[in-house]
Amino acid sequence: MSSNIKFNNVKGTRDILPEEALKWKRAEDVIRKNMANYNYKELRLPTFEHTELFKKSTGEDTELVQKQMYTFQDKGGRSLTLKPEGTPPVARMYLQYGLKNRGSLQKFYYIERMFRQEKPQKARYREFRSFGVEAIGSASAEIDAELIKTALDIMSELDIKGIEVNINSTGCPKCRAEFIKELKKFLEPKLDSLCEDCRRRFTTNPLRIMDCKVDKGKLANAPAPLDFLCDDCKRHFSLLKKSLDYLNVRYVVDRMLVRGLDYYTKTVFEFIHSGLGAQNEIGGGGRYDGLIEFLGGEDTPASGYAVGMDRMLLLMPEIEENEGIDVFIVTLDKESALIGWKLLSQLREKGISADKDYLERSLKAQFREADRQNATWTIVIGEEERKKGVVQLKRMKTGEQKEIPSNIEAIKEEIKC
């Protein structure tokens, strides 16, 4: 039964075709290599978590929780949410499995799919890919600097140029209280002109107003967190800058920078690129010293970041097409096709990439397919070759052809794969 119904991918999702998958593989390989260099271990996160994990850790009043989460009720009546970010699940895993017992400092990374129901924009999707890096157990600003450097190393190896680093400190709960007090004094006369979300946040979480894209222009002369830092936070931020200077990392201190999630303390940072337009952030992160304790663990310092890979790959230069396969087998009749089928299996068992014709095409069409597959060699088998126990081995680039025994060891030796 035929149907005229046509299906496209769901809005906010994307299909990754083979040629683009090459870029993804390249990026993932570089991430894993660099993370190994820095001694970070890979985690793999569940697709969904209990909704309360994100509400409790990220903040009830954040835009992520208020507007962006994909939340549903399962058949058991539990409220579950497709993960919109990686830090809360990592914190949950750290506590659930007692990972502190493996060492005072635990360093992790992940490459995962995330889900946020927001308006799709340039390289921003509702289902998107992120890599994230978390260091749990150290209060040192050097760890913050190391995290920033890992991201820059990865993007440099991927030949992404023009990355800018913005840093700031939002202070700790002790010194932030005075800042919030002064921020509210500044905002109160402007309250009626703020957007609906910011008017609500004025009471529930004034710091979030600084992260509002709508009202950002109204905060030009607002007090900045840096002006209210306690001595400990000042020392921490000073060491962060010195550590980055020592690593020759260029950065800009953005006095108004805050992150849109409630768990951040002290250090915050962002990676931006002018080539992405108004929404120029590739990723960012910061310190979340209170999150582990807030979720029921001990007082544990921590820091981390995430980078949107869809946006990062948009900035990557194109890479060459796949180099192709080692061997394409061309057969001239049905009996030869059976021999070719067996030889194909033997080649693959020896680690040689190989394929053959499955469409009973002509000799000329099979050679065209070998060209399309960018095969280094073709092996031709016909009636005459069968009788003699040989194959014709042809180097596609030069056209050089020779007759060799049809056994796999002779073939492997000849093509030196």
VOPAGU-2260 file (C-alpha; in pm, 1 decimal, decimal comma):
REM VOPAGU-2260
SITE   aa  ch    i         X         Y         Z
SITE  MET   A    0       0,0       0,0       0,0
SITE  SER   A    1     150,7     332,6    -106,0
SITE  SER   A    2     129,1     657,8      84,3
SITE  ASN   A    3     199,9    1019,5      -1,3
SITE  ILE   A    4     293,2    1105,9     357,4
SITE  LYS   A    5     643,4    1250,0     381,8
SITE  PHE   A    6     842,5    1261,0     703,0
SITE  ASN   A    7    1118,7    1507,2     788,2
SITE  ASN   A    8    1328,7    1524,8    1101,5
SITE  VAL   A    9    1162,5    1694,0    1399,2
SITE  LYS   A   10    1220,2    2069,0    1433,1
SITE  GLY   A   11    1523,1    2135,4    1650,1
SITE  THR   A   12    1693,7    1805,6    1565,4
SITE  ARG   A   13    1946,3    1736,9    1292,6
SITE  ASP   A   14    2062,5    1450,1    1074,9
SITE  ILE   A   15    2435,4    1391,4    1049,1
SITE  LEU   A   16    2527,2    1241,5     712,2
SITE  PRO   A   17    2845,7    1039,8     649,4
SITE  GLU   A   18    3054,4    1331,2     521,8
SITE  GLU   A   19    2971,8    1540,7     829,4
SITE  ALA   A   20    3017,9    1243,2    1060,5
SITE  LEU   A   21    3387,4    1258,1     964,2
SITE  LYS   A   22    3412,6    1596,7    1138,1
SITE  TRP   A   23    3233,4    1460,8    1443,6
SITE  LYS   A   24    3469,0    1165,3    1466,3
SITE  ARG   A   25    3768,5    1395,3    1431,0
SITE  ALA   A   26    3640,5    1622,8    1708,8
SITE  GLU   A   27    3562,0    1331,7    1940,9
SITE  ASP   A   28    3905,0    1176,6    1880,5
SITE  VAL   A   29    4077,0    1507,4    1964,1
SITE  ILE   A   30    3866,9    1552,7    2278,7
SITE  ARG   A   31    3949,4    1203,6    2404,5
SITE  LYS   A   32    4319,3    1242,3    2326,7
SITE  ASN   A   33    4348,2    1574,3    2508,6
SITE  MET   A   34    4145,0    1454,9    2805,2
SITE  ALA   A   35    4380,2    1158,7    2840,2
SITE  ASN   A   36    4676,2    1400,8    2833,6
SITE  TYR   A   37    4521,3    1591,7    3124,1
SITE  ASN   A   38    4426,2    1270,4    3310,6
SITE  TYR   A   39    4048,9    1309,8    3287,1
SITE  LYS   A   40    3838,1     992,0    3274,8
SITE  GLU   A   41    3533,1     946,2    3054,1
SITE  LEU   A   42    3181,2     912,7    3196,5
SITE  ARG   A   43    2867,5     814,0    3007,0
SITE  LEU   A   44    2548,1     966,5    3140,2
SITE  PRO   A   45    2186,6     841,4    3133,4
SITE  THR   A   46    1955,9    1007,3    2883,4
SITE  PHE   A   47    1708,6    1109,7    3155,2
SITE  GLU   A   48    1715,6    1177,9    3527,3
SITE  HIS   A   49    1465,8    1252,2    3801,7
SITE  THR   A   50    1329,6    1600,5    3733,5
SITE  GLU   A   51    1399,7    1709,8    4089,8
SITE  LEU   A   52    1775,6    1670,2    4032,7
SITE  PHE   A   53    1775,0    1957,2    3783,5
SITE  LYS   A   54    1524,7    2170,3    3974,1
SITE  LYS   A   55    1723,2    2139,2    4295,1
SITE  SER   A   56    2071,7    2186,1    4150,8
SITE  THR   A   57    2016,2    2419,9    3856,6
SITE  GLY   A   58    1758,1    2641,7    4026,9
SITE  GLU   A   59    1378,0    2663,5    4010,3
SITE  ASP   A   60    1393,5    3017,9    3873,8
SITE  THR   A   61    1644,1    2958,0    3593,8
SITE  GLU   A   62    1530,3    2981,5    3233,7
SITE  LEU   A   63    1646,6    2624,8    3181,1
SITE  VAL   A   64    1408,1    2487,4    3446,0
SITE  GLN   A   65    1125,5    2733,4    3378,4
SITE  LYS   A   66    1112,0    2703,7    2999,3
SITE  GLN   A   67    1355,7    2462,6    2839,5
SITE  MET   A   68    1339,4    2118,7    3000,0
SITE  TYR   A   69    1174,5    1820,0    2832,8
SITE  THR   A   70     989,1    1676,3    3130,6
SITE  PHE   A   71     746,1    1384,4    3125,0
SITE  GLN   A   72     576,9    1139,5    3357,9
SITE  ASP   A   73     652,9     771,6    3311,7
SITE  LYS   A   74     408,4     485,9    3366,1
SITE  GLY   A   75     516,1     463,7    3728,3
SITE  GLY   A   76     407,2     823,8    3787,3
SITE  ARG   A   77     764,1     953,2    3824,1
SITE  SER   A   78     859,8    1291,3    3683,1
SITE  LEU   A   79    1163,0    1246,3    3455,8
SITE  THR   A   80    1356,7    1493,3    3243,7
SITE  LEU   A   81    1576,6    1446,3    2938,4
SITE  LYS   A   82    1912,3    1579,9    3054,3
SITE  PRO   A   83    1957,0    1946,6    2954,1
SITE  GLU   A   84    2310,8    1965,8    3096,0
SITE  GLY   A   85    2576,3    1737,0    3239,4
SITE  THR   A   86    2694,2    1878,4    3573,0
SITE  PRO   A   87    2399,8    1765,6    3794,7
SITE  PRO   A   88    2413,4    1404,5    3663,3
SITE  VAL   A   89    2791,1    1398,4    3722,0
SITE  ALA   A   90    2741,3    1528,7    4076,3
SITE  ARG   A   91    2472,3    1266,1    4132,1
SITE  MET   A   92    2704,3     989,4    4006,7
SITE  TYR   A   93    2986,8    1120,0    4226,6
SITE  LEU   A   94    2764,0    1084,7    4533,0
SITE  GLN   A   95    2581,1     765,6    4435,2
SITE  TYR   A   96    2896,9     564,8    4373,1
SITE  GLY   A   97    3114,4     720,6    4643,8
SITE  LEU   A   98    3369,8     834,2    4386,4
SITE  LYS   A   99    3547,1    1042,8    4650,2
SITE  ASN   A  100    3680,9     714,1    4787,4
SITE  ARG   A  101    3881,8     672,4    4467,3
SITE  GLY   A  102    4084,4     985,1    4542,6
SITE  SER   A  103    4042,8    1334,7    4679,0
SITE  LEU   A  104    4043,5    1488,2    4330,2
SITE  GLN   A  105    3830,2    1324,8    4063,1
SITE  LYS   A  106    3854,9    1447,6    3702,0
SITE  PHE   A  107    3589,4    1349,4    3448,2
SITE  TYR   A  108    3466,7    1433,1    3099,5
SITE  TYR   A  109    3173,1    1329,0    2885,7
SITE  ILE   A  110    3055,0    1357,7    2524,9
SITE  GLU   A  111    2677,3    1345,1    2533,0
SITE  ARG   A  112    2347,2    1440,3    2373,8
SITE  MET   A  113    2146,8    1703,8    2563,1
SITE  PHE   A  114    1791,6    1830,2    2522,3
SITE  ARG   A  115    1650,2    2181,2    2563,8
SITE  GLN   A  116    1318,4    2304,8    2429,9
SITE  GLU   A  117    1425,0    2647,9    2309,9
SITE  LYS   A  118    1391,6    2831,9    1980,9
SITE  PRO   A  119    1629,0    2671,9    1727,3
SITE  GLN   A  120    1897,8    2915,5    1612,2
SITE  LYS   A  121    2223,5    2897,2    1419,6
SITE  ALA   A  122    2389,9    2574,0    1536,2
SITE  ARG   A  123    2159,5    2566,5    1841,1
SITE  TYR   A  124    1926,6    2268,8    1846,0
SITE  ARG   A  125    1671,8    2114,8    2081,1
SITE  GLU   A  126    1869,5    1793,6    2067,9
SITE  PHE   A  127    2234,1    1893,7    2074,6
SITE  ARG   A  128    2575,8    1749,2    2152,0
SITE  SER   A  129    2804,0    1871,2    2428,5
SITE  PHE   A  130    3134,0    1774,4    2571,2
SITE  GLY   A  131    3179,0    1862,9    2934,7
SITE  VAL   A  132    3467,7    1848,2    3180,2
SITE  GLU   A  133    3438,3    1834,9    3560,0
SITE  ALA   A  134    3703,4    1845,3    3833,9
SITE  ILE   A  135    3564,1    1757,6    4178,6
SITE  GLY   A  136    3763,0    1792,6    4498,8
SITE  SER   A  137    3997,1    2090,8    4453,9
SITE  ALA   A  138    3937,0    2453,4    4555,5
SITE  SER   A  139    4244,6    2573,2    4363,4
SITE  ALA   A  140    4216,9    2843,0    4097,7
SITE  GLU   A  141    4482,1    2645,1    3909,6
SITE  ILE   A  142    4217,2    2381,8    3836,3
SITE  ASP   A  143    3993,4    2653,2    3691,2
SITE  ALA   A  144    4282,7    2764,2    3469,1
SITE  GLU   A  145    4354,2    2404,2    3369,4
SITE  LEU   A  146    3993,0    2356,9    3264,1
SITE  ILE   A  147    4004,4    2667,2    3045,9
SITE  LYS   A  148    4330,1    2547,5    2890,7
SITE  THR   A  149    4190,4    2202,9    2807,5
SITE  ALA   A  150    3911,2    2359,1    2601,4
SITE  LEU   A  151    4150,9    2591,5    2421,5
SITE  ASP   A  152    4390,6    2305,1    2346,2
SITE  ILE   A  153    4108,7    2101,8    2195,6
SITE  MET   A  154    3983,1    2385,9    1978,4
SITE  SER   A  155    4335,9    2476,3    1870,9
SITE  GLU   A  156    4404,3    2119,3    1757,3
SITE  LEU   A  157    4078,7    2130,3    1561,2
SITE  ASP   A  158    4216,6    2441,6    1385,1
SITE  ILE   A  159    3944,7    2667,8    1526,3
SITE  LYS   A  160    4081,6    3020,9    1534,5
SITE  GLY   A  161    3948,1    3339,0    1695,8
SITE  ILE   A  162    3825,7    3196,1    2027,8
SITE  GLU   A  163    3795,0    3461,1    2298,8
SITE  VAL   A  164    3789,7    3383,8    2671,8
SITE  ASN   A  165    3587,8    3599,0    2912,6
SITE  ILE   A  166    3631,3    3549,0    3287,7
SITE  ASN   A  167    3478,3    3691,2    3602,5
SITE  SER   A  168    3414,0    3609,4    3966,7
SITE  THR   A  169    3063,3    3613,0    4112,7
SITE  GLY   A  170    3198,8    3567,0    4463,3
SITE  CYS   A  171    3093,8    3324,0    4733,5
SITE  PRO   A  172    2764,2    3326,1    4929,3
SITE  LYS   A  173    2930,2    3536,6    5200,4
SITE  CYS   A  174    3030,1    3830,5    4979,1
SITE  ARG   A  175    2752,8    3788,3    4724,2
SITE  ALA   A  176    2487,3    3889,9    4977,4
SITE  GLU   A  177    2614,5    4249,2    4988,5
SITE  PHE   A  178    2636,1    4259,2    4609,1
SITE  ILE   A  179    2275,0    4138,8    4572,6
SITE  LYS   A  180    2164,4    4407,0    4817,0
SITE  GLU   A  181    2327,7    4679,8    4606,9
SITE  LEU   A  182    2205,1    4528,4    4280,5
SITE  LYS   A  183    1846,1    4541,0    4404,1
SITE  LYS   A  184    1888,4    4906,0    4500,9
SITE  PHE   A  185    2006,9    4975,8    4145,7
SITE  LEU   A  186    1725,7    4777,6    3982,6
SITE  GLU   A  187    1430,1    4887,1    4192,8
SITE  PRO   A  188    1372,5    5222,0    4013,8
SITE  LYS   A  189    1388,0    5038,0    3678,7
SITE  LEU   A  190    1160,1    4752,8    3780,9
SITE  ASP   A  191     860,5    4854,2    3568,8
SITE  SER   A  192    1076,9    4864,6    3254,2
SITE  LEU   A  193    1218,8    4514,5    3301,3
SITE  CYS   A  194    1080,3    4210,0    3124,5
SITE  GLU   A  195     830,9    3985,6    3301,3
SITE  ASP   A  196    1094,7    3723,9    3385,2
SITE  CYS   A  197    1328,6    3982,3    3538,3
SITE  ARG   A  198    1050,9    4136,8    3747,1
SITE  ARG   A  199     990,3    3794,3    3895,4
SITE  ARG   A  200    1362,5    3731,1    3944,4
SITE  PHE   A  201    1397,9    4061,4    4131,8
SITE  THR   A  202    1232,3    3884,6    4424,5
SITE  THR   A  203    1342,9    3524,3    4372,5
SITE  ASN   A  204    1696,5    3552,8    4228,6
SITE  PRO   A  205    1822,8    3902,0    4129,3
SITE  LEU   A  206    2158,1    3765,7    4003,4
SITE  ARG   A  207    1975,9    3598,3    3713,7
SITE  ILE   A  208    1873,5    3942,0    3583,4
SITE  MET   A  209    2236,9    4000,3    3485,4
SITE  ASP   A  210    2212,4    3702,1    3251,4
SITE  CYS   A  211    1897,1    3830,6    3077,3
SITE  LYS   A  212    1945,6    3894,2    2704,5
SITE  VAL   A  213    1638,1    4123,4    2691,5
SITE  ASP   A  214    1737,4    4364,0    2969,1
SITE  LYS   A  215    2114,6    4350,6    2929,8
SITE  GLY   A  216    2134,5    4706,9    2795,9
SITE  LYS   A  217    1967,3    4843,0    3109,1
SITE  LEU   A  218    2248,9    4715,3    3331,6
SITE  ALA   A  219    2531,2    4927,2    3188,6
SITE  ASN   A  220    2598,1    5109,0    3515,8
SITE  ALA   A  221    2490,9    4830,9    3750,2
SITE  PRO   A  222    2715,2    4727,4    4039,7
SITE  ALA   A  223    2949,4    4440,2    3951,8
SITE  PRO   A  224    3024,8    4131,3    4163,6
SITE  LEU   A  225    3399,6    4206,6    4147,9
SITE  ASP   A  226    3349,3    4519,5    4358,4
SITE  PHE   A  227    3212,9    4317,3    4650,7
SITE  LEU   A  228    3451,1    4019,7    4669,6
SITE  CYS   A  229    3573,3    3908,8    5009,1
SITE  ASP   A  230    3946,8    3864,5    5064,7
SITE  ASP   A  231    3933,4    3490,6    4989,7
SITE  CYS   A  232    3747,8    3543,2    4661,5
SITE  LYS   A  233    3986,1    3824,1    4563,9
SITE  ARG   A  234    4285,0    3594,3    4620,9
SITE  HIS   A  235    4119,2    3318,1    4422,0
SITE  PHE   A  236    4045,4    3545,3    4124,7
SITE  SER   A  237    4395,8    3693,2    4136,1
SITE  LEU   A  238    4547,8    3343,6    4126,3
SITE  LEU   A  239    4321,8    3249,3    3835,6
SITE  LYS   A  240    4451,7    3544,7    3633,8
SITE  LYS   A  241    4813,9    3469,6    3725,2
SITE  SER   A  242    4769,1    3102,8    3631,7
SITE  LEU   A  243    4622,1    3194,4    3293,0
SITE  ASP   A  244    4899,6    3448,3    3236,6
SITE  TYR   A  245    5156,5    3180,9    3315,6
SITE  LEU   A  246    4995,6    2952,6    3055,9
SITE  ASN   A  247    4995,9    3239,4    2800,7
SITE  VAL   A  248    4616,0    3227,9    2781,0
SITE  ARG   A  249    4469,0    3555,4    2661,7
SITE  TYR   A  250    4147,5    3656,0    2837,2
SITE  VAL   A  251    3918,1    3950,6    2905,1
SITE  VAL   A  252    3772,2    4026,3    3247,6
SITE  ASP   A  253    3399,7    4076,9    3184,6
SITE  ARG   A  254    3276,1    4241,5    3503,4
SITE  MET   A  255    2910,0    4171,3    3421,6
SITE  LEU   A  256    2953,7    3805,0    3331,2
SITE  VAL   A  257    2742,5    3559,9    3529,0
SITE  ARG   A  258    2627,7    3213,2    3431,1
SITE  GLY   A  259    2260,0    3125,0    3399,6
SITE  LEU   A  260    2262,0    2843,9    3657,2
SITE  ASP   A  261    2230,5    2879,1    4032,8
SITE  TYR   A  262    2514,4    2653,4    4141,9
SITE  TYR   A  263    2803,8    2872,9    4022,9
SITE  THR   A  264    3034,5    3038,8    4278,5
SITE  LYS   A  265    3355,0    3240,2    4237,3
SITE  THR   A  266    3504,1    3169,8    3892,6
SITE  VAL   A  267    3283,5    3190,0    3583,0
SITE  PHE   A  268    3406,7    3190,4    3222,1
SITE  GLU   A  269    3283,1    3173,9    2864,9
SITE  PHE   A  270    3429,8    3087,3    2525,0
SITE  ILE   A  271    3296,2    3311,2    2249,7
SITE  HIS   A  272    3353,3    3360,6    1877,2
SITE  SER   A  273    3249,5    3662,1    1669,2
SITE  GLY   A  274    3175,4    3438,5    1371,3
SITE  LEU   A  275    2863,5    3304,6    1541,3
SITE  GLY   A  276    2677,0    3635,8    1537,7
SITE  ALA   A  277    2474,1    3774,0    1828,2
SITE  GLN   A  278    2455,2    3436,0    2001,2
SITE  ASN   A  279    2832,9    3406,7    2009,1
SITE  GLU   A  280    2889,4    3170,8    2301,1
SITE  ILE   A  281    3041,8    2830,6    2223,9
SITE  GLY   A  282    3055,5    2715,4    2583,7
SITE  GLY   A  283    3145,1    2807,8    2935,2
SITE  GLY   A  284    3146,8    2708,7    3296,8
SITE  GLY   A  285    3288,1    2790,0    3632,9
SITE  ARG   A  286    3318,8    2684,1    3992,4
SITE  TYR   A  287    3032,9    2514,9    4180,1
SITE  ASP   A  288    3174,7    2463,9    4528,0
SITE  GLY   A  289    2839,7    2417,1    4704,1
SITE  LEU   A  290    2661,7    2176,1    4470,0
SITE  ILE   A  291    2784,8    1844,2    4610,4
SITE  GLU   A  292    2690,7    1945,2    4964,8
SITE  PHE   A  293    2357,9    2085,6    4844,9
SITE  LEU   A  294    2274,1    1745,2    4693,7
SITE  GLY   A  295    2344,4    1568,3    5022,8
SITE  GLY   A  296    2720,0    1510,4    5020,2
SITE  GLU   A  297    3006,5    1665,9    5210,7
SITE  ASP   A  298    3133,8    2018,9    5151,8
SITE  THR   A  299    3327,3    1956,5    4827,4
SITE  PRO   A  300    3480,8    2216,2    4592,8
SITE  ALA   A  301    3433,7    2158,9    4221,0
SITE  SER   A  302    3468,7    2325,6    3884,9
SITE  GLY   A  303    3373,5    2245,3    3527,1
SITE  TYR   A  304    3252,6    2358,2    3185,6
SITE  ALA   A  305    3064,9    2243,3    2877,6
SITE  VAL   A  306    3109,1    2325,1    2508,4
SITE  GLY   A  307    2834,1    2297,1    2248,7
SITE  MET   A  308    2980,9    2070,0    1985,4
SITE  ASP   A  309    2731,4    2167,5    1714,4
SITE  ARG   A  310    2854,3    2526,9    1743,5
SITE  MET   A  311    3217,3    2423,5    1774,1
SITE  LEU   A  312    3202,5    2211,0    1457,7
SITE  LEU   A  313    3050,1    2502,5    1269,7
SITE  LEU   A  314    3382,9    2680,5    1325,9
SITE  MET   A  315    3596,7    2382,7    1223,4
SITE  PRO   A  316    3747,0    2391,1     873,7
SITE  GLU   A  317    3624,4    2124,0     637,2
SITE  ILE   A  318    3824,2    1804,3     639,4
SITE  GLU   A  319    3916,0    1581,7     348,7
SITE  GLU   A  320    3677,1    1311,1     245,6
SITE  ASN   A  321    3730,3     962,3     374,2
SITE  GLU   A  322    4046,6     814,4     221,2
SITE  GLY   A  323    3836,7     527,0      96,5
SITE  ILE   A  324    3871,2     151,8     119,3
SITE  ASP   A  325    4175,2     -64,7      58,5
SITE  VAL   A  326    4021,5    -310,4    -189,2
SITE  PHE   A  327    3715,8    -336,1    -413,7
SITE  ILE   A  328    3644,8    -680,1    -560,5
SITE  VAL   A  329    3519,6    -694,2    -920,6
SITE  THR   A  330    3361,9   -1022,4   -1037,4
SITE  LEU   A  331    3255,9   -1120,1   -1389,3
SITE  ASP   A  332    3007,8   -1406,7   -1334,7
SITE  LYS   A  333    2808,9   -1578,9   -1060,2
SITE  GLU   A  334    3072,9   -1840,2    -977,1
SITE  SER   A  335    3336,9   -1569,5    -950,3
SITE  ALA   A  336    3099,9   -1371,3    -727,2
SITE  LEU   A  337    3097,5   -1658,6    -476,6
SITE  ILE   A  338    3477,8   -1670,1    -474,1
SITE  GLY   A  339    3483,9   -1292,8    -435,9
SITE  TRP   A  340    3239,2   -1316,6    -144,6
SITE  LYS   A  341    3467,8   -1558,1      41,7
SITE  LEU   A  342    3775,7   -1348,3     -35,6
SITE  LEU   A  343    3592,6   -1038,6      89,6
SITE  SER   A  344    3540,1   -1202,3     427,5
SITE  GLN   A  345    3904,6   -1312,6     446,2
SITE  LEU   A  346    4028,1    -960,6     368,1
SITE  ARG   A  347    3813,3    -810,9     643,0
SITE  GLU   A  348    3932,1   -1072,9     891,9
SITE  LYS   A  349    4288,3    -954,3     819,5
SITE  GLY   A  350    4192,9    -592,8     898,3
SITE  ILE   A  351    4180,0    -486,6     534,3
SITE  SER   A  352    3885,3    -260,7     444,5
SITE  ALA   A  353    3708,5    -411,2     146,4
SITE  ASP   A  354    3380,4    -423,9     -44,9
SITE  LYS   A  355    3236,2    -575,9    -362,5
SITE  ASP   A  356    2952,7    -535,7    -608,8
SITE  TYR   A  357    2613,3    -664,8    -492,8
SITE  LEU   A  358    2406,9    -539,1    -787,9
SITE  GLU   A  359    2534,3    -767,9   -1068,0
SITE  ARG   A  360    2661,3    -468,0   -1261,8
SITE  SER   A  361    2880,6    -468,3   -1570,1
SITE  LEU   A  362    3260,4    -468,4   -1549,8
SITE  LYS   A  363    3268,5     -98,8   -1642,4
SITE  ALA   A  364    3006,2      -9,5   -1379,1
SITE  GLN   A  365    3194,5    -203,7   -1112,1
SITE  PHE   A  366    3513,2     -10,0   -1185,4
SITE  ARG   A  367    3316,5     314,8   -1164,3
SITE  GLU   A  368    3196,5     204,2    -821,8
SITE  ALA   A  369    3554,2     125,9    -717,7
SITE  ASP   A  370    3645,1     481,4    -817,9
SITE  ARG   A  371    3348,5     622,3    -623,6
SITE  GLN   A  372    3456,9     426,7    -315,7
SITE  ASN   A  373    3808,9     566,0    -363,7
SITE  ALA   A  374    3953,5     215,3    -352,3
SITE  THR   A  375    4331,6     183,1    -354,8
SITE  TRP   A  376    4320,2    -156,2    -524,0
SITE  THR   A  377    4075,2    -364,6    -726,1
SITE  ILE   A  378    4079,5    -740,9    -741,4
SITE  VAL   A  379    3927,6    -882,8   -1060,5
SITE  ILE   A  380    3800,5   -1241,6   -1075,0
SITE  GLY   A  381    3658,2   -1403,2   -1390,4
SITE  GLU   A  382    3637,1   -1748,9   -1543,0
SITE  GLU   A  383    4000,2   -1751,3   -1653,5
SITE  GLU   A  384    4124,9   -1642,1   -1309,0
SITE  ARG   A  385    3913,8   -1912,8   -1140,6
SITE  LYS   A  386    4064,3   -2184,9   -1353,7
SITE  LYS   A  387    4420,2   -2067,9   -1287,7
SITE  GLY   A  388    4367,5   -2000,4    -912,9
SITE  VAL   A  389    4472,4   -1637,3    -948,8
SITE  VAL   A  390    4328,2   -1287,0    -933,4
SITE  GLN   A  391    4409,9    -969,4   -1123,1
SITE  LEU   A  392    4532,2    -704,4    -879,2
SITE  LYS   A  393    4512,2    -347,1   -1007,3
SITE  ARG   A  394    4643,7     -32,1    -840,2
SITE  MET   A  395    4374,8     222,0    -919,2
SITE  LYS   A  396    4590,8     533,6    -903,3
SITE  THR   A  397    4847,6     417,4   -1159,4
SITE  GLY   A  398    4652,1     154,9   -1354,3
SITE  GLU   A  399    4933,8     -96,5   -1290,2
SITE  GLN   A  400    4794,1    -451,4   -1297,3
SITE  LYS   A  401    4945,5    -791,2   -1219,8
SITE  GLU   A  402    4837,5   -1150,5   -1177,9
SITE  ILE   A  403    4891,6   -1302,3    -833,1
SITE  PRO   A  404    4781,1   -1621,0    -649,9
SITE  SER   A  405    4425,6   -1597,5    -513,9
SITE  ASN   A  406    4515,5   -1695,4    -155,7
SITE  ILE   A  407    4471,8   -1428,8     110,3
SITE  GLU   A  408    4832,1   -1432,2     233,3
SITE  ALA   A  409    4968,7   -1360,4    -115,5
SITE  ILE   A  410    4717,7   -1078,9    -163,1
SITE  LYS   A  411    4792,1    -927,2     178,9
SITE  GLU   A  412    5166,5    -934,0     112,0
SITE  GLU   A  413    5123,1    -768,4    -226,1
SITE  ILE   A  414    4907,4    -478,7    -113,7
SITE  LYS   A  415    5107,3    -438,5     211,1
SITE  CYS   A  416    4810,0    -331,2     419,9
